[in-house]
């Protein structure tokens, strides 16, 4: 076994666990009270969700909409060109 700096080891998105079987377990969670009926939404009963934004968000979203409308003709040209190339 060789000792190295942690920064010299290869990086990954995984998680490494150092320890043994004698590692102490986490304490048990206390019981969670039930949610009131109708307070939990699933993908099957979600329905529309209404959101309210402040005026600065509305202005920013309108600005983005205008920019996308201006870009749309160019995006259509690129989409057409890509379709022809991919055939």
VODREN-912814 format. One line per 3 residues: their letters; for each residue x, y, z of C-alpha. Coordinates in Angstrom, 2 decimals, padded with zeros to 5 digits, m for minus. Layout:
<vextors>
A) X/Y/Z; ...
</vextors>
This chain:
<vextors>
XXX) 000.00/000.00/000.00; 001.23/003.47/m000.85; 000.25/006.77/000.74
XXX) m000.78/009.49/m001.75; m002.42/012.90/m001.61; m006.21/012.79/m002.04
XXX) m005.87/015.31/m004.89; m003.68/012.83/m006.82; m006.38/010.14/m006.83
XXX) m008.67/009.75/m009.85; m011.99/011.54/m009.45; m015.39/010.02/m009.93
XXX) m018.96/010.97/m009.12; m019.33/007.92/m006.92; m019.16/007.84/m003.18
XXX) m016.52/005.94/m001.25; m017.15/004.51/002.19; m014.21/003.84/004.48
XXX) m015.05/001.85/007.55; m015.99/m001.57/008.73; m018.95/m003.48/010.02
XXX) m018.53/m001.83/013.39; m019.53/001.58/011.97; m022.24/003.05/014.22
XXX) m025.69/003.16/012.67; m027.75/006.30/012.39; m030.48/006.82/014.95
XXX) m033.98/005.86/013.90; m036.18/008.62/012.47; m039.19/009.58/014.54
XXX) m042.54/008.66/013.01; m043.81/011.15/010.44; m047.37/012.36/010.90
XXX) m049.69/011.62/007.97; m050.25/014.35/005.40; m053.66/015.98/005.28
XXX) m055.93/014.41/002.67; m055.49/016.00/m000.75; m052.16/017.63/000.06
XXX) m050.06/015.16/m001.95; m050.10/015.51/m005.72; m049.00/012.72/m008.00
XXX) m048.35/012.74/m011.72; m051.81/011.24/m012.18; m053.80/013.88/m010.32
XXX) m051.55/016.93/m010.73; m053.67/019.06/m013.05; m052.52/022.55/m013.92
XXX) m050.32/024.39/m011.44; m050.78/028.15/m011.21; m047.67/030.17/m010.46
XXX) m047.45/033.86/m009.73; m044.29/035.82/m010.47; m043.27/039.31/m009.57
XXX) m043.08/042.01/m012.27; m039.32/041.61/m012.74; m039.73/037.91/m013.59
XXX) m042.63/038.69/m015.93; m040.48/041.29/m017.71; m037.54/038.88/m018.00
XXX) m039.78/036.10/m019.37; m041.31/038.48/m021.92; m037.81/039.52/m022.99
XXX) m036.83/035.87/m023.49; m040.04/035.25/m025.48; m039.24/038.18/m027.80
XXX) m035.66/036.94/m028.29; m036.87/033.41/m029.08; m039.39/034.78/m031.57
XXX) m036.53/036.64/m033.28; m034.38/033.49/m033.34; m037.14/031.19/m034.60
XXX) m036.49/031.77/m038.36; m032.78/031.00/m037.90; m033.55/027.94/m035.80
XXX) m035.91/026.69/m038.53; m033.13/027.11/m041.12; m030.69/025.15/m038.95
XXX) m033.28/022.42/m038.30; m033.91/022.08/m042.05; m030.17/021.97/m042.80
XXX) m029.57/019.33/m040.15; m032.37/017.16/m041.51; m030.81/017.22/m044.98
XXX) m027.34/016.41/m043.63; m028.60/013.52/m041.57; m030.29/011.84/m044.56
</vextors>
